[in-house]
Amino acid sequence: MKTVPAAALCLASALLCGCDSTIGDSVQSALSPREAPRTRAFQAEGRATYLAAKAAAEDMGYHYVRGGPAQGELDEMSDISGGDDSGSSRQVSLKVRLSPADPSGTSVEASFEEILESASTGATPGIATETPLRDTPLYEVFFRTLGQDLQAPPKGQ
């Protein structure tokens, strides 16, 4: 009697260990962020790239929250708009991280997240969820505008 369960256990573990598991892939993708930040490298000094990223975000309607060229960080927020449900709100955040890239360039990592706050119905007000935006053209618009701002002559000339 004990040989049947032991044989079944050996067979099951051989099947699970010897195959690519689609279950493990789907669990991993469900637990990992839906949209990884996107990165582009630009042949420009870090401070100039930061200023161009800030100008690009402002051109897109975002407002400065925090960061600076020395930290290599820039956080921006969109205006608050009404959500899909009555009494709810929606906002989009843009987080930019800059780091040196070879040779003499700057790597720019950008991530867009949607912030949704549901209408409070007697529950705790002010609870919002942040979700990375999927399949959005905002990345291409941001990087294209950043590149154009880097190639433009300095303002005031």
Secondary structure as UniProt FT lines:
FT   HELIX           3..18
FT   HELIX           22..31
FT   STRAND          38..42
FT   HELIX           46..59
FT   TURN            60..61
FT   STRAND          63..68
FT   TURN            69..72
FT   STRAND          73..77
FT   STRAND          81..82
FT   TURN            86..87
FT   STRAND          89..101
FT   TURN            102..104
FT   STRAND          105..117
FT   TURN            125..126
FT   STRAND          128..132
FT   HELIX           138..151
FT   TURN            155..156
//
